[in-house]
Amino acid sequence: MPRFSVIVPVHKVQGYLHACLDSVLGQSYRDIEVIAVDDRSPDGCGAILDAYAARDERVRVLHLPENVGLGRARNAGMPHATGDYLFFLDSDDTLTPGALRALADRLDETGDPDVLVFDYARTHWWGGTRRNVLAPLLAETSGGTFTAAERPAILDLLMVVWNKVYRRDFVEREGFTFPPGYYEDTPWTFPVLLSAERVATLDRICVYYRQRRRGSILSTTSRKHFDVHEQYARVFRFVDARPALAHWRPFLHAKMGEHCLDILAKPDRLPPSDKAEFFRRTAEMFRAHRPEGVRVPDELRVLEGSYAGYVLRRGAGRAGRELGRRAAQARAATAARASRARSSLNPYRPLDPGLVVYSAFSHRGVLGDPAAVHRAAREIAPHLRGVWVLADEEGVAGLPPDTEYVLLDSPGYRRVTERATFFVNNVNWPGALVKRPGSVHIHTHLGTPLKYMGADLLDRPGARHGTDVPRMLRRADRWDYSLVANRHSELVWERAYPCHFTSVRTGSPRNDALAGAGPDSGRAVRERLGIPEGDTVVLYAPTRRDYRRDGLVERIDYARFAADLGEGRTLVVRLHPSLAAGPARGLGLAELHRRGVLVDATDEPEAGDVLLAADVLVTDYSALMFDYAVLDRPIVIHADDWAAYRASRGAYLDITAEAPGHVARSYPELAWLFDSGTWRDAEAARLRSAFRKRYCEFDDGRAAERVVRTLMLGERMPERPAGPARVPGQATGRDRLTPS
């Protein structure tokens, strides 16, 4: 008996059906059966299904004699299911890689609950991917099992059938089936969740929910949207037949009103001539099912009135929003005029020679190179007043003690930026900031460049999507000094940013901590991350891809890699910052971290701390490799898509030819490097030595001091030794290689 019966109703989806079935049959978890129901599809779907069934014995095809609709097509598949769990997958959607394994593991972990709810992401026809906005609810309920009464927020999730798996004997015992018509998921999902005695969640994206440009049933204009009333009537009849569920009536009453008003508000759902009737029938149902003694929410009181009143209220709401928009524009214009007026007075207000304004990563906090410069300035030149710019109040909690800050665009921000002499940033300042004569702008950059930057992106239309290169260069015109860690960076920045600045061979201030690292420098970070004492830490730090709109391309199966590394090794993953808030972590990373399979260090504020904790870095094309090389610890390059990456983004060097260590061009090669111990052999040390000589040239541990003394205080520094001053101390991981 298989673990999952995947029931796929099929109708007019021949362009998407291969992707759907391939995503299921190609899963690493194979204990499944697929029951594909051909709902009398008039296109080639039936032949496609038969071809899959001929190739794979796990596929069974049912050809219905007539079209019965989505719900009843699912019903037709259920009697043929023999699996422990039912999984209803729409035939234009796809499973994410590793989804079934993650579901099976979670079912085992929670002792086979009645229902397991998981996450999804919308994939748009134009290429964008957006995770379910209510995904945090799944993380909040990721402990054991519960009932809907214990965790009612679970009912706020999208009421669809395909974001859950259902224990088959539970479904059969309760007699759940799908009704005909539109919105057939509603009278299935509410009864199922209200009846389940044990519900569990999985905080992982298991389904890509395809957002088709055309063809979605619920986005068509039709009177069939009136079906929603009967579907909710079915829900109320279900609750009426079970007195123990009576307390859910107020909740369901409100849900029904919200759902129907949402349908009415959509411009493409109902013919205009039918909207008044739809409102009337909704209002009648709303009154008929209103629980006694329950206050109607303000936003639903419109259903107690007339359709004319509803139209007036909606019109007033739109008018109010338009007035608000215009008022906001007027306030912004007034603020801009005031800013220009203040700027015109700037020449008559002297600069403060002791005021330094700092910012990092678009005002996210005290981080990176600017943070290292600030620390050095407080020690070397305490008379310099350092003020940080933050984007919002959220960043305040993470500030070090006694750190002065202002919020972007606040009066305090305007005061300090009008008077400061020194500006230190690793990204560009906002365009409205006026550079006064005598002020000094120090740009630290974000690391040694591998991929094309600045003006070099003009020949890469895909890579510069959403980037205004001319505006970027106008902002770079304010730079006085550009910090570089090696001659390669110096040459690249002067070409990529053809502006009037002076390159300064200071080294990277953030890497001072790496250059001065001792044997135990990463111990505190390892303890904070929960890494077992004595384990070898394998840090995997992938970068984003410009040949995908959302930048996310999963190159490694995290669970498989963690397992292949074996005992005594801990896999730590740190995503590129641009991927941290997207769907990437929902595709298994967060769940694997929760289960202790690996450590997700994406939220660690300082990348340098994570580097210190690692014994070996595995990366593709992340600039972190140049920083990590300062530590003189092994680096492995995973370059299985190097040609595509280089063609789409552009690269200043062939990292596969000038690698800091061994290069794997496939996952089997990567696994072999670790299994054989080759990742830390003499050849790896030779490659790393040559790489360090070229790219760690100025990182001698005194970069921040050099910035403060030479660029802020006007002092001279002693001559810097050629290359890194020394090899940083090695930590204690079992697989560490002592440099020869």
N, C-alpha and C positions, 0 to 999 in steps of 0.2 A: 504494500500500500504506500503510495507516494506521500511526501510531506505536503506538497501543494498541488491543488487542482487549479490551473490557471484557465479561467473561462473567458474567451475572447469573442464577443458578438461582432459580426462583420457585415458591413453594408456600405458600398460605394466608397471604399478607401484604398483602391488598388495602388495609388501612389504612395501610400504610407504603410501598407501592410507588411512589406518585406522588413522595414526597419523595426516595426513592432515585434514580429516573430523572431527576428534575429536577436533582438535585445533580450528575449526570454530564453531561447534555446542556446544562446551563447554564454549564458551565466555559468560561472564556475560551479555553482551549486546545481546538481543535475537530478536530484530526487523529486521530479515533477512530472505531471502530465498536463498537456495542453488540450483543452476542448474548444475547438474553433467552431463557431456556429455561423454558417453562411445564411444570413437572413434574406434569402432570395435576392442577393446582390445582382444588379443588372450588368455590372462590368466584369472584369476579369478576376475578381476576388476568389470565386469558387475554384478556378483552375490553379490559382496561386496556392490556395490551401491544400488542394490535392497533391501538388508537387511537394510541399513540405511534409505532408503525411507519408509520401512515398520514400522520402529520404530519412525521416526520423520517426522511430517507432513510438516516441512519446507524444506524437501529435495524432489526435482523432478529430475528424471533420464530420459535422452534422449539416446536411443540406436541407433547409426547411422548404416545404412546398410552396409557401407563400410568405410575403413580408409581414412580420408581426410586430416590429418595433423593438427598440433596445431592451426594454424591461423583459418582455416575454421571450426574447431571444436568450437572455441570461437564464430565465426559467427553464428553457429547453435544454440548456447545458447541464443544469444542476443534477438531474437524476443520473447522469452518466459519470458524475464525479466520484472518485474513490479516495481522494487525498484527505489528510487530516484537516487541512485548511483550504477554504475557498478564496480565490483571488480573482476578482472581476477586473479585467484590464480592458480599457477601450482600445479599439484597433488602430487608432491614429496616435496613441501615446506609446511611450517606450519605458522600459525599466532602465535604471541606472546601473552601471557596472557594479557587481558585488551586492546588489540589492537583496537577492534571495538568500544569500549566505547570511547577511546581516539580520534578515527577518527570522531565519531559522535559529540563529544564535540567541536572538532576543526571546523567542518563544520558549526555548530551552531554559533560558535564564529566569523567566517569569512563570514557569510551570504550566505552560499551555493554557493561556487565558481564553475567554470566550471570544474576545476581539482584541486585535493589535492595531493601533492607529499609528501611521507613520507620516513622514513629511513628503512634500512634492515641490517642484519648481515649475513655473510657467516658462515654456520656451516659445518665443515669438517668431513668427514667420520671417521677420526682418533680421533675426540673429540674436536678439537680446535674451537673457535668461534672468528670471527674477524669482527668488525664493518666496515661499508662503510667508506673508507678513506676520502671521500668528505662530510662527515656528517656536518662539520662546515658550508657548504653552506646553509643547512636547518636552522641552528640557525640564520644565518645572514639575512634570509628572513622571520623570524618568526613573523613579524608584521601583516600587513593587507594583502590585495590581490595585485597582480601586473600582468603585461604582460611579455612575454619573452623578448620583446624589452626593458622593464624597468629593468629587471634582467636577462641578457643573460647568466649569469653563471649557471642558472638552466639547460641549455642544456648541461652542462659538466657532469651532472650526468649520471649514467648508463642508456642507452637507452633501457629500458625494459618496458613492460606493467604493471607488477605486483607491482611496487612500487608507484602506483597512484590509486586513485579512480576517476571516471568520472561521471559528472552529465548526467543522461540518456537522458534527452531531448536535451542537447547540442550535444551528440553523434548522436542522431537520426536526428537532424536538419542539421548537417553538413554531414551526410551520411558516417561516418567513418566505415570502415570494414577492416578486416585483409586479406592480400593476401596469396596465397599458398607459399610453399617453406621455406628454411632456412632464418633466419634474418627477420622474418615477423614482429617483433616489430619495426623495423626501419621506414617503411612507415606508421606506425600507430603513433608512438610517436612524431616524428618531426611535422607532420601536426597538430596533436592535440595540442601540446604546442604552435605552432606558431599561431594557430587559436583562442586559448582561450583568452577571454577578461579579465578573472579573475582567476588567479592561486594563490593558497595558499600552504603553506608548514607546515609540522608537524615534529618537531625535536624529533622523537621517533621511535625506532625500532619496526615495526609492523609485519615484515615477517622475518622468518629464511629461508635463501636461501641455500638449501641443496647442498653441493658440493659432488656429488657422486664419488666414486672411479672409477666406470665404468658406462656407460649408458647415459651420457649427450650427447644430439644430436650434439651440437656444438663442442664437443671434439672428435668426430669421424673423421676418415680419409675418405674423400669422395669428389667426384666432385660436390656434392650439395652445397659446399661452394661458387661455382660460382654464386649461387643465389643472393649473396650480390650485384652484379652489377645491376641486374634488380630491386632490392629493392630500391637502391639509385636512379635509373632512375625514379621510381615511385615518389620519393620525389621531384625530379627536375620537373617532369611534374605537380605535385601539385602546386609548387611555380610558374611555368610558367603560370598556369591558373589563378593566382591571382597577378596582378601587384603590389598590395600593399605590397607583401612579397618579392619583387625582391631584396631588400637590404640584404636578408639572403643568397643569392647565394654564396658570398665568404666564409661565415662560413660553409655552407653545403659542398662546394667544398673541403675545408680543412678537414672536418670531414670524408668525403668519402675516401680521400686519406689516412688519418691516420688509418681508420678502415681496409681498404683493405691491407695496408702494415702490420698491426698487424696480420691479418689472414695469410699472406704469411710468416711471420717470425716464426709462431708457427710450431714446428717440426711435430706435429701430426694432422694437419688439411688437407693438400693436399698431394696426391701421388706425390713423387718426379718428376715423368715424366710430371706432370701437372703444375708445378710451373711456368715454363717459359710462358706458355699460360695464366695463371692467371695474371702474371705481365703485359703481353702485353695487355690483355683486360682492366686491371685497368688503364694502361697508356693511352690507347685510350679514355677511358671514362674521365680520368682526363683532357686530352687536349680538348675534346669535350665540357666539361662543365666549362672550365676555364673562369672566368669573365674577361672582358677587363679592363686593367689598374690596375689590382690587382697583387701585388708582391707575388710570391709563397714562402711560408716559406722554410727555408734552409733544414729542415728535409724531405720535400716533393719533392725537386728538383730532387731526384733520379728518379722520375716518368717521367721526361722529357728526360731521357736517355734510355739505353738499359738494358735488363735483365743481360747481362754480367757485365755491369757497376754496377748494383745493387749488384750482387754477390761479386764483388771485394770490393765494399764499405763496405758490411757487414763483409767480411773477415778481412778487415783492421780494422774495429771497434772492432771486437773480439780480434784481435792481439794487438791492442792498450790497450784494457782493461786488457789483460793478462800481457803486459809489465808494466802497472800501478800497477797491483797486485804484481808482482815480485819486482818492485821498492819499494813499501810500505813495503814488507817483509824485503827487504834489509835495509831500513831505521830503521825499528823496531829492527832488529838484531844489527845494529850499535849502536842504543840508549841503548839497553840492555848491550852491551859490555862496553859502556861508563859508564853506571850506576854501573856495577860491578867494573869497575876501580875506580870510585869515592868511592864506598863502601870500597874498599881495603885501601883507604887513611883515612877512618873515624877514626880509632883508634888514628891517629896523629893530629886530629882536635878536640879541646876540646868542650864539650857540653856547651851550654849556659844555666846556671841555672835559668835564668829568662824567658825562652822561652817556651810557651805552645802552642801546635797545637791541634785544635779542629776539629771534624767532626761529622755530624749527618745524619742518614738515607741515607747512601751512598752519602754523600757530597751534600745534597739538600739545605742546608742553616743553619741559626742559629736557631736551633730547639731543643726541647726535653731536656733531662738531661744535655747534654753538654752545651746548651745555659744557663741553670740555673747556672751551675758551672762557666761559663764565667762571667755572671753578678756578681756573688758573688766575684769572683777573682778581678774584676775591682774595687769593693768597698773595699774589705778587704786588698788586696795586689796589689795596682795600679802599683807597680814596675814590676809585671809579664806582659810580652808582650804576648797577645793572638792573634793567627793567625788562621783563618778558612780556611779549604780546601773546595772548591766548584768544582762540576763536570764540569760546563761550565759557560759561561757568563750570561745565563738566570737567574741564582740564585742571581746575583749581585743586581738586582733592589730591592729585598726584604730585603737587609741587613740593620740592624740598623745603624744610623749615626756613623761615626768614627770607623767602623769595618774593621780591616785589614784582607785581604784574599789573597789566592793564588789559581790558577787553578790546578786541578789534573794533574800530570805528566809534569807540566811546569818547567822551570828552577827555578822559585821562590819556587815551591813545593819541589823540590829536595834540595834547600838550607836550608829551614826551617826544613825539616824532617831529614836532616843530623846533625843538630845542636841542635834540641830541646831536653830538658830534660823531659818534660811532654807531654803525648799524651792522649787525652780524646775523647772517641768515644762510640756510642751506637751500632755500628755494627763493623765488623772486618775491619782493614786496608788492603789495597791491599797486595797481596803476595810478591810483589817486595820490600816492605818497610822492611829494615833491622833494627832489634832492636839492638841498640848499648848498650854495658855495661854501666850501670849508668843511662840509660833512664828509665822512669817510665810510664808504660801503665796502664791507669785507664779505665776499661770497665764498662759502666753504665747499659747495657742491655736495653731492650725495654719494661720492665714491669714485673709484677709477672707472672710466667708461669702457664698456665692451660694445654695447649697442649704440647705434647712431643717435645723436642728440642735436638739439638746436637747429641751425640752418641746414644741417645735413639731412634733416627729415623732409626737406622740400622735395626731394626726389623719391620719397617714400609715402605716397598718398594714404596707404592703408595704416601705416604706423602713426601718422600725424592726425588721424581722425579725431576731431574734437580739439585739436591744438592749433592755436593761432600763432604761427611762428613769427610773423612780423611783430606782433604785440609782445611776444616773449623777448625778442631782441631789443625792442624799445625799453623794456624794463631792465634788461641786462646792461643797457647803456649807462645805468647809474652805478655800476660796479667800479670801484677803484682798484680793488685787489682780488685776485682769483688764486685761491690756495691750491697747491698741487702736491701730490704724494710721489710723483715720478715724472720723468721726462715725457713719457707717453701721454699722460694726462695734460701736460703743458701744451703739447702740440695739438692735441684734439680740441681742447677748450678754445684755443686761439683761432682754430678754424671753424668750429661749430658755433662760436659766439664772436662774430667779427665786430667787436666793440672796443672802446678805448679803456682798457684796464691793464694792470700790470700783474703778470704771473709771479707768484712768490713761492719758492721751493721750501715750504714749511714742513711738509708731511701732513697727514690727516690727524687733527687733534683728537678725534674720537678713538684713534688707534694707539694713543699713548698708553692706555690701560692694557692693551694687548702686548705692546712692546715691553712693558714693565711687568708682565705677568710672572708670577711665581708658581711653584708646583701646586699650591692649594688655592690659586686665585678663583677657580670655578666652583669650589666646594659649596659655598653658600647658595649659589644658583642651583646646583644639583640637588641640594637638600630641599630648597623651595619647590623644585619641580617634582620631588618625590622619586628621584632616581636612586635605585639601590646602591649601597656602598660597594665599590669595587667594580661596578658594571662599566663596560666600554660604551660610551655615548656616541651613536651614529646620528649626526644631524643631517636631515634632508631639507634643503632650502631651494625650492624651485622658483623660477621667475614666471611672469605672465607672458602670454603669446599675443603678438599683434595680428596674427592671421585668424584669430577668433575675436568677434566683437566684444565679448565679455572678458577676454583675456585668459579664460580658464581652459586648460587642456590637461587632463589627468594622465600623466606619463607612467605612473607607478601605482600598483595596487598596494596600498599601505599595509593592509593586514598580511598579505603574502610576503612583503618585504620584511616586516617585523618577525614573521615566523621563520623565514629563511635565514635571518641573522642568527637565530638560535639563542640558547641560554647564555646569560652573562653579558648580553648586549641589549641596550635600550635604544629604541628608535625615537628620535625627537624630530618633530616636523615644525617648520616655521614657514608660513605662507608669505608671499609677496604682499606688502601692505594694501595694494589695490584690490586684492582678492579676499581680504580678511572679512569684509562685510557682505560679500556676495554669497552665492550658493556653495562655494567650495567646501566650507567646513560642514555643511549639511550633507555632503555626499560621502559620509562615513567617518570623517576625521573626528568630529565631536563625539560620536558614539564610541569609536575605538579608544579615544582618550578616557571617556567615562568608564569603560570596561578595563582600563589598564593595559591595553594592548600596546599603546604607544603614548607619547607625551606630546600634546599640542602646545607649542611655545609661541604661537602667533601673537598672543596678547602681551608677551613680555615687552615692556616699553623700550628697553635698550637691546638692540641686536648684539652689541658687544658682550653683554652678559651671557647670552646664549652661546656665542662663539667660545667664550672662556670655558663653558661647561662641556664642550664637545671634544671628543678624541679624534674624530675624523669628520670631514664635511663631504657630503654628497650633494652636488648641485648640477644644474644644467648650464645656465648662462647668467646666473645671478652675480652681481658685482660684489656680493659678500665674499666671493672667493679671494678677491684681492686683499680684503681686510684679514681674512682667516689665515692667509699665507704669512702674515706677520708672526703668527704663533709657531710657524714651522711644524705644523702637524699635518698628517696626510689629507689629501684632497682627491676625490674621485669625481670625474666629469661624466654625467649621464647625458649623452648627446644623440639620442635616437631620432631626433627631428631637426638636427642641425641645419640641413639644407633648407627646410621650410622656414625655420626661424631666421636664418641669414637672408633669405630672399625677401621675406616680408619686412623685417625690421632694419636690416643692414648691420654690419659689424666691422669694427676697426681692426680686428685681428681674427685669425682662424684659431679659435680656442682648442680645436682638436689637434692642431699642429703645434701649438705653443702651450700645451696643457700644463697645469701645475701638478699633475699626477696621471694615473692611468685613466684611459677613456673607455667607457662602455657604450656601445652603439645599439644595445638591445638589453632588455631586462635579464635574459639568461646570462649575458656577459657580466652584468652588474652583480648578480647573485654569485657567479663564479669567482669574481674578484675577492669577495669577502669569504666565501667558503674555502678558497685555496690559500688565503693569507697574502695574496699578491698585492692587495691594496697598500701594504706597508713594507714592500720589499725594497731592495737597494735601488732599483730603477725608479720607483716612486720617489725616493729621497733625492735622486739625481735631478729628476724633472722639477721637483719642488724647489730645489736650490737655485736652478736657473731662473725659475719664475720669480722667486723672491728677489733675486739680484736685480731684475729689471723693474718689478712693480712695487717693491717695498723700499725703494731706493732712499727715500727721505724720511721714512717712518722710524725714527730713532728714539721715540719716547718723549721728545721735548717739543713737539709741534705746537701745543697750546701755549706753552711758555714763550715760544718763538713769536707767535702771533701777538701776544700781549706786549712783550718787550719791544719788538721792532715796529709793529704797526700802530700800537696805541701809545707807548711811552717814548718811542723814538730812540731806543737804545740799540747798541750793536751786540750781536750774539757771537760767541766763539765759532770758529769754523766747524761745520758739521762733518763728521766722518763719512766716508763713502759707504753707502749701503746701510742696512739696519745695524744698530750698534751692537746687538748681540742676539743670540737665540733665546727667546723667552723660556722660562722654566717649564718643564713638562709635568703634567699631572699624573694621576695614579691609575688610570684605566688599565685593565688587564692586557689589552692589545696594543698599548702604546709602544711606539718605536723610538728608541733613543737615537738622536741624530749621530751619524758617524763623523 
